[in-house]
Each structure stands twice: as C-alpha cells, then as structure tokens.
C-alpha cells in the first residue's frame, strides 16, 4: 500500500518491509508499514480491542483514540518513527510501533540507537503468534535503521506480552520501576533468537499444511451438474475414499431447486452453507477463480486446492495472474496448493481424504509423497500401488505458487504417520532453506529426492522462482551434505522408499547374499561391489531349496554379526516334470517374514524372477501396519579407505519433537541419535520386505540406505569449527580492508582484487599466498629472482596460458640467473611478446600434489566451498567436491576424501602421503572468511601445492561485491514468486 502525498517526502515508502507470514495456527497474514491512508482502519481496529487490552497498552482506561492519536499513529518517517500492522482481509488485527529515544528516554534522531516499542493485538487474534511475528519484523526494521536496543514498559499483569519478549531469544535485561516492568532487548540476533524464530516457523508452516490435509469439511467449487469433468471427479473420489468430514458441492450454475448431488448437499455459493468450510477445491476456469477465492475468503475457508490451469505455465500473462491469485488468497489468510494441481490425499483413518484426480486412493502406509508434476504424481501413485506400498499423505502442487516442498518437509518432520518423505522437485525456490529443513528432517527420517530439469538451466513452465546457476553435481553434493538421498529417477525413488519405509537402517556396508540361483547371486554380488558395498560370497541354496531352507538360511544370516544386511535371491522352483512352479510366492513370503520377525533388526531385500504372488505377499505384511520404532542405534562401520572421523555409536534416545524445539545443530544431533531397538530373539512386528525384479535395483536401494545410515551416525556428533580460528584471524581488520576496497559507493557488479590486495585480505585469515613479482623484461626478472631467492619459477599470467605448464606457460626450478635468462628467451620466442604474456617470477615451493580450493556465493544456494585436484581431474573430469559454508572440521575432512582422486593424497602407488591436516585447516580458514564477510563473493586458490609437510598457496584470485541479500537470516516471511 503506497502512502499519500503528505507522507514524509524524505523517506520513501519501504515496500521491502511488506511480508506475508504464517501464524501459529497455520493461517496467513500480511505485515506492512502503516501509512496515512490507514486512519479508518486504525479506528475500526481499536474499537474491536477489549478495554483490558487497551489498559495494558496505555496503562489507563483509554476507550477511544483521539484525532491527535490517529494522526500520530498513522504518520511516520520510517526512520525514527515506524509503525507496522498485521492485516487479514485488508483489516488490522495487530500493530506495533517504535519511537527512537535518547538516554533520557526522550524522542531523538539518529545517531541515538535505542527505541521504545509497543504492541497491540486484537483480542480475537491473541494466541495466534501475531505479536511474536511483529517483534521479528519490527526488530529487523530497527536494525536496518541503526537501532540496537528496544525498551518496553509492561504492566506486571500483562503476562502475554512479557512472555513475547522473554521467549524471543534476544539478550535482555529486566527491572521493576514505578509499578511496571522495564525491559531492554538487544536486537543483535543470537543463536537462541534464530533458533526460536526457526522453531516458530517450523511449527506454523507444518500446521498450515496439516490444516490442508486434515480438514473437517470440504467444498468442491465447480462441481459439474452431469457426470464427468474435473470437479465432479474430485467429488466422486472424496466420496469413494470415505472422507470422514462433511462434503459440499458448489456451483453457481446449479438450479435453485437442486439440494443434493451424489448424495451430498449442493449449493450455489459458500454463503448458503450453514457452517464454515475448512478446505475448498477449486475446479473452475481461470477467469472465474478470483470470484471463487473471494467467496472462500469472505466465508472463512482456511485453505485452497486450485486445480484450474491457465496460469504461469501459459507465459508472462499467466504468471501475473498466478501472482495475483496468491496475493488474493493470502490477503484472506488462506494458503494455496496449486494452481494447476493434481490434488491432495491423506490416508489417516481419522481423515480418509482423497481431494485429487487420482481415481483410487492409495492404501494407508508410512510414506509421504510430494510432487511438482501431476503426470509424475500419477506415475508414482501407480508404481507404489503396484508394489503394494501405502502412503500417509500425497501433495501434487502443480505450479507450486505457494505451498512448496519446504512446507512439506516442515509437515513431514512432525507427522507421526510418516516414516519416509519422497519428493519429486523441478525447482527449488529457496535452496538455503531447503537444505536446512532437509538436514533437520533427515536426522529423524529419510528424505528421498528426485530433481527434474537438472540440466536445462531454467525453471519449468509455471515455476516462477529464482534460477540457481550452480551445476547439478554441486546441487547433489549439497543435498548429500544435508542427509538427502538424491536419486536420478522416480523408479529409484520408489525402490529406495520401499526399503526405507519397511526395513531398519543397516549398521554398515557388509551384505550377505543367499538364494536358489547361483547366477542371480553372482549378479547381486557384482552389483554390490559396483555400489561400494562389501558383499560376502553368495550362498547357493540350489534350485531344490524349499521355503523352509530359505527361512533357515535367512535366520542364520541375520544372526551373523559379520553382516549388516541380507539380499535374498529367488527364482521359480523346477518341478519333477521340468516345468517351473510359480505359485508358491505366498509360502516363500511367509517363510521370509518368519525369519525376519525373530532375528536381529537388519534390512532384508528380495530379488526375484517371475515368482507369482511373492511381491504382493511380501508387501501385504505391513502396508497398513502401525508405526514401529526404527532402529537408529547403529554399530560403527568397519574401517575402510581414509574417511572422516567415525562418530561413536549413540546410546541415548531422543525424539523428533526434541529436534524441532530449537532448530539448532544440537537438535539435529539429538534427533540423529534417537531410538534404539533391542531385537535379539524378540518377536517384532513384521516389516514390509521389499521385492525387486532386478538385482541392480535392490542393491542400489540398499546402498542408499547404507550411505544414509552412515550420515545419521555422523550427524549424531556434528563437526565443530576449531577454536584456533578465533585466535589467528583478524575479522575487524578484514572488514575494514573490504570497506576500503569497495569504497563508499561500490559497483553492484563488484571488482576483482589485485594480487597484492588479495594477499593482504587472505593474510588476515591466516592464508599466506606466496608473492609473485612482475617480470616485463629479462633484467626485471633477474632482479625479482635475486629478491625472492633461487630457485624460482617463471610463469605467464595471460588468461589463455595461466596454469598451463603443458603449453609451456610455466618454467620451474630455475636455479640461477643463466637458467632464468635462458627460460625467458625461450618464453618470448615460443609464446609471444612480454606485453602479451605478462610474465611473473615466484620462488619455488616444496614439491607436492597440486590442488585447487574455491569458494563462491550463489544468490539462491548461498556460499559454497569446493575442492579438487588441479588440472584435468577437476577441469576435465569434474572430480570436485562441495560443501555449504560454514564448514566444520568434519566437513573439511570429508571434502578432501570425497573426490574420486583422493587416494593421490594418501600415498597412492607408494608416493608419500601429503599433509591433509594442513589442507583441512586451509579449507576451514577460507570457509570462515566468506562466512564472516559476504562481500567476498568468490575466491580461487590455484594451485595449492600440498607437500608431505605443509602446503603453499601459489595463486589467488578474489572478487568483492556488495553482499547479496540473506533472506534466511531475516524475519519469517513467505516467498513471493
């Protein structure tokens, strides 16, 4: 809302302060600055506030606002006096304002850095988290305007307001003066305040999705009068699923005499329904959707599923229609799934909701599914159904204009009916938030992701989100760091989901293989080796093996302490007449379940070839089974190649609720260490044993479970940032240098640093760069070598020859002046004039392995730390590892060990191992630099020569630019795409 002309001309209306937020109960509201046009709204709002709340605000009876009050509360300069309002349906439900004051508590301009703050929330909306959201946003505004502290006077009886301040997580001081509580809040964000903010965000967004998936009543708007059509199909599916709430058919074209349709009440508008409808499914043409949304908003609908197409998937005009749809819905406090959605499903017995176009509701199960594509959603539902798997919930978000995969992760984290979250994503609107939420969710349950549109460099039609420019391999590495199981196809996602939902996590990579086919066993063995598992030689039970033989062999393998998982291979039995017998699948399934139920908790998978009824019988055991404790106390993985420090086995149980309490690393640690299950000889609820038609698919799913289990063990004891970094870094000095280099009015495009500037900045963080001296002619080169000391290297810095020793651009080990002059002459004779080559002289470094270390900032994903071997391994083969910043000691250790060429660093083929601790320290120092100073948008250290003792940074390039916005550190807000 723009201000009137009489608004202060010196400070423009700050539209970037406007934000949509999710409140505690899952509804949405809009926060915006108060303007001079809000006088009538303010008066109306105040009239609806109780006398008690007015007394708490003004410390005296204050029945109405005077004209002077209204003028004062609606006229702000947006610097020293600021007011924000929370609105729903265009009307105020809460306000906050601050006035800058001096040390004596009197109004004052900057540079005074304290402000008095006061809140007022309508009684009908108290308890929804309105004041908490306002405090986050007014604090961010105050920091932007140079205010560092809030002061507030609160009556002792006003417990709700005192609690808002106390629970915010800011550093605060409290005193009792003149009959009131005096509170002072330092507005600098703390670890606690950020954790509180994220915890509130998690609960609110999870609740907003839960309201959509578990409504008490549903209205299908656009239900056709005749069978067929989208609306009538959804109504039919709702009824067929046995929805436990009330269902209504709505169509403005219904005849006035029509009272029921398919056995449910029929109405021409929501206003005719004598109760508040919780969820509306909109299935009308796009041009009629605004009318339907307005009808929903005016009658208290809580959420919308918009099936209608004709939005951003149709181009720029449709994209603007989509944005207006979101704005309209949020103005009424509603969230949207869609538009162009396929629908939602909730199989909980207390809900039984199928508000989708899926003709058959899936069985009840433990898998939650989110997809951004209706076609992929259909395929996934069909694939899961064919393999006997059940779902807890399903959301097909279509254009994902509002509810996104991030919201689904928030919901899945808390949902007790979901053991595994599967997501098909075509775009990531907020990658930073996604990795944060995925890491927390993965600490308590697996998250499996397929990312579509990986290589297009653009978003699919309809997905109006920022485009990240980082390569797909980097995206995959960052997901792995967050504990996400990233797979390439929807088939692999189903394969992994079935194993993770029905079986315990493996304690390590050791696999026992048994079955009645030697050939199938060997194929499984080879597949295990290809996936990095450690298979034992297959046990051949011969084709004469009976189901009892399978049961005994499986029980023996599960009881063996030297294996962590079992793959059973089975082919049809051959009868006496030489024909295959395929009808004993149920008998074999019962035998396998019997062995698994009484044996230690280890995962079991079955590879079968044309055994009739086996897959169905294996799936039937628990497709509707109650949740069981997932064993997450995992034995330490046996030692293997060089790896990061192995976490000790967790022994103390924790809960998902504890993990969400603070949203911190400690919470992830507690969640990852959750739940133990003693299984030796104890009868367990039979788990669903997944069956696969090919050995490679079963092994790939098991390999993903092994890697995920290892991540869970390590997440139980997260890495730390070493204390030495605090003692040997000069953060203030680096900040001052960056300010000087950028200047008072920095170029938005940024600027590269010179060699000397980069050396000085990196030196502030304990990263020495070996000096280089220019050598425009032989005499200058000789003088430079004398200054540096022999032996030296002669290099060209021309872009097309830099770091290209293979093209003659680098001459090493020049021991004296004669060698240097001779090399200089050859340089210019073969490669060009000195003015073209830009040669430099540098002293020689100890021999070692050439590596490259980089850090860069992606506007969407954030700061990324990368490592690889210099030259062909990283440039040609793409053998580079990535981690999000800030990196911990564990991240640094994993980074250098996760590249395929890592053995070169650890003594490959008899060479001397290099100083990897020094390399890890360098990675940590660079991570700390870019984390402390977001103005450092890119750094490349190349080459970094790592010797058996120490390392040398021979080249460095640094680029500075004004920092990109960090929305993940600001107050809670819904994205606007």
Residue, then its C-alpha position, 0 to 999 in steps of 0.5 A: x500500500x503506497x502512502x499519500x502525498x503528505x507522507x514524509x517526502x524524505x523517506x520513501x515508502x519501504x515496500x521491502x518491509x511488506x511480508x506475508x507470514x504464517x501464524x501459529x495456527x497455520x493461517x496467513x497474514x500480511x505485515x506492512x508499514x502503516x501509512x496515512x491512508x490507514x486512519x479508518x482502519x486504525x479506528x475500526x481496529x481499536x474499537x474491536x480491542x477489549x478495554x483490558x487490552x487497551x489498559x495494558x497498552x496505555x496503562x489507563x482506561x483509554x476507550x477511544x483514540x483521539x484525532x491527535x492519536x490517529x494522526x500520530x499513529x498513522x504518520x511516520x518517517x520510517x526512520x525514527x518513527x515506524x509503525x507496522x500492522x498485521x492485516x487479514x482481509x485488508x483489516x488490522x488485527x495487530x500493530x506495533x510501533x517504535x519511537x527512537x529515544x535518547x538516554x533520557x528516554x526522550x524522542x531523538x534522531x539518529x545517531x541515538x540507537x535505542x527505541x521504545x516499542x509497543x504492541x497491540x493485538x486484537x483480542x480475537x487474534x491473541x494466541x495466534x503468534x501475531x505479536x511474536x511475528x511483529x517483534x521479528x519484523x519490527x526488530x529487523x526494521x530497527x536494525x536496518x535503521x541503526x537501532x540496537x536496543x528496544x525498551x518496553x514498559x509492561x504492566x506486571x499483569x500483562x503476562x502475554x506480552x512479557x512472555x513475547x519478549x522473554x521467549x524471543x531469544x534476544x539478550x535482555x535485561x529486566x527491572x521493576x520501576x514505578x509499578x511496571x516492568x522495564x525491559x531492554x532487548x538487544x536486537x543483535x540476533x543470537x543463536x537462541x533468537x534464530x533458533x526460536x524464530x526457526x522453531x516458530x516457523x517450523x511449527x506454523x508452516x507444518x500446521x498450515x499444511x496439516x490444516x490442508x490435509x486434515x480438514x473437517x469439511x470440504x467444498x468442491x467449487x465447480x462441481x459439474x451438474x452431469x457426470x464427468x469433468x474435473x470437479x465432479x471427479x474430485x467429488x466422486x473420489x472424496x466420496x469413494x475414499x470415505x472422507x470422514x468430514x462433511x462434503x459440499x458441492x458448489x456451483x453457481x450454475x446449479x438450479x435453485x431447486x437442486x439440494x443434493x448431488x451424489x448424495x451430498x448437499x449442493x449449493x450455489x455459493x459458500x454463503x448458503x452453507x450453514x457452517x464454515x468450510x475448512x478446505x475448498x477445491x477449486x475446479x473452475x476456469x481461470x477467469x472465474x477463480x478470483x470470484x471463487x477465492x473471494x467467496x472462500x475468503x469472505x466465508x472463512x475457508x482456511x485453505x485452497x486446492x486450485x486445480x484450474x490451469x491457465x496460469x504461469x505455465x501459459x507465459x508472462x500473462x499467466x504468471x501475473x495472474x498466478x501472482x495475483x491469485x496468491x496475493x488474493x488468497x493470502x490477503x484472506x489468510x488462506x494458503x494455496x496448493x496449486x494452481x494447476x494441481x493434481x490434488x491432495x490425499x491423506x490416508x489417516x483413518x481419522x481423515x480418509x481424504x482423497x481431494x485429487x484426480x487420482x481415481x483410487x486412493x492409495x492404501x494407508x502406509x508410512x510414506x509421504x509423497x510430494x510432487x511438482x508434476x501431476x503426470x509424475x504424481x500419477x506415475x508414482x501413485x501407480x508404481x507404489x500401488x503396484x508394489x503394494x506400498x501405502x502412503x500417509x499423505x500425497x501433495x501434487x502442487x502443480x505450479x507450486x505458487x505457494x505451498x512448496x516442498x519446504x512446507x512439506x518437509x516442515x509437515x513431514x518432520x512432525x507427522x507421526x504417520x510418516x516414516x519416509x518423505x519422497x519428493x519429486x522437485x523441478x525447482x527449488x525456490x529457496x535452496x538455503x532453506x531447503x537444505x536446512x529443513x532437509x538436514x533437520x528432517x533427515x536426522x529423524x527420517x529419510x528424505x528421498x529426492x528426485x530433481x527434474x530439469x537438472x540440466x536445462x538451466x531454467x525453471x519449468x513452465x509455471x515455476x516462477x522462482x529464482x534460477x540457481x546457476x550452480x551445476x547439478x553435481x554441486x546441487x547433489x553434493x549439497x543435498x548429500x551434505x544435508x542427509x538427502x538421498x538424491x536419486x536420478x529417477x522416480x523408479x529409484x525413488x520408489x525402490x529406495x522408499x520401499x526399503x526405507x519405509x519397511x526395513x531398519x537402517x543397516x549398521x554398515x556396508x557388509x551384505x550377505x547374499x543367499x538364494x536358489x540361483x547361483x547366477x542371480x547371486x553372482x549378479x547381486x554380488x557384482x552389483x554390490x561391489x559396483x555400489x561400494x558395498x562389501x558383499x560376502x560370497x553368495x550362498x547357493x541354496x540350489x534350485x531344490x531349496x524349499x521355503x523352509x531352507x530359505x527361512x533357515x538360511x535367512x535366520x542364520x544370516x541375520x544372526x551373523x554379526x559379520x553382516x549388516x544386511x541380507x539380499x535374498x535371491x529367488x527364482x521359480x522352483x523346477x518341478x519333477x516334470x521340468x516345468x517351473x512352479x510359480x505359485x508358491x510366492x505366498x509360502x516363500x513370503x511367509x517363510x521370509x517374514x518368519x525369519x525376519x520377525x525373530x532375528x536381529x533388526x537388519x534390512x532384508x531385500x528380495x530379488x526375484x524372477x517371475x515368482x507369482x504372488x511373492x511381491x504382493x505377499x511380501x508387501x501385504x505384511x505391513x502396508x497398513x501396519x502401525x508405526x514401529x520404532x526404527x532402529x537408529x542405534x547403529x554399530x560403527x562401520x568397519x574401517x575402510x579407505x581414509x574417511x572422516x572421523x567415525x562418530x561413536x555409536x549413540x546410546x541415548x534416545x531422543x525424539x523428533x519433537x526434541x529436534x524441532x524445539x530449537x532448530x539448532x545443530x544440537x537438535x539435529x544431533x539429538x534427533x540423529x541419535x534417537x531410538x534404539x531397538x533391542x531385537x535379539x530373539x524378540x518377536x517384532x512386528x513384521x516389516x514390509x520386505x521389499x521385492x525387486x525384479x532386478x538385482x541392480x535395483x535392490x542393491x542400489x536401494x540398499x546402498x542408499x540406505x547404507x550411505x544414509x545410515x552412515x550420515x545419521x551416525x555422523x550427524x549424531x556428533x556434528x563437526x565443530x569449527x576449531x577454536x584456533x580460528x578465533x585466535x589467528x584471524x583478524x575479522x575487524x581488520x578484514x572488514x575494514x580492508x573490504x570497506x576500503x576496497x569497495x569504497x563508499x559507493x561500490x559497483x553492484x557488479x563488484x571488482x576483482x582484487x589485485x594480487x597484492x590486495x588479495x594477499x593482504x585480505x587472505x593474510x588476515x585469515x591466516x592464508x599466506x599466498x606466496x608473492x609473485x613479482x612482475x617480470x616485463x623484461x629479462x633484467x626485471x626478472x633477474x632482479x625479482x629472482x635475486x629478491x625472492x631467492x633461487x630457485x624460482x619459477x617463471x610463469x605467464x599470467x595471460x588468461x589463455x596460458x595461466x596454469x598451463x605448464x603443458x603449453x609451456x606457460x610455466x618454467x620451474x626450478x630455475x636455479x640461477x640467473x643463466x637458467x632464468x635468462x635462458x627460460x625467458x628467451x625461450x618464453x618470448x620466442x615460443x609464446x609471444x611478446x612480454x606485453x602479451x604474456x605478462x610474465x611473473x617470477x615466484x620462488x619455488x615451493x616444496x614439491x607436492x600434489x597440486x590442488x585447487x580450493x574455491x569458494x563462491x556465493x550463489x544468490x539462491x544456494x548461498x556460499x559454497x566451498x569446493x575442492x579438487x585436484x588441479x588440472x584435468x581431474x577437476x577441469x576435465x573430469x569434474x572430480x570436485x567436491x562441495x560443501x555449504x559454508x560454514x564448514x566444520x572440521x568434519x566437513x573439511x575432512x570429508x571434502x578432501x576424501x570425497x573426490x574420486x582422486x583422493x587416494x593421490x593424497x594418501x600415498x597412492x602407488x607408494x608416493x608419500x602421503x601429503x599433509x591433509x591436516x594442513x589442507x583441512x585447516x586451509x579449507x576451514x580458514x577460507x570457509x570462515x572468511x566468506x562466512x564472516x564477510x559476504x562481500x567476498x563473493x568468490x575466491x580461487x586458490x590455484x594451485x595449492x601445492x600440498x607437500x608431505x609437510x605443509x602446503x603453499x598457496x601459489x595463486x589467488x584470485x578474489x572478487x568483492x561485491x556488495x553482499x547479496x541479500x540473506x533472506x534466511x537470516x531475516x524475519x519469517x516471511x513467505x516467498x513471493x514468486 
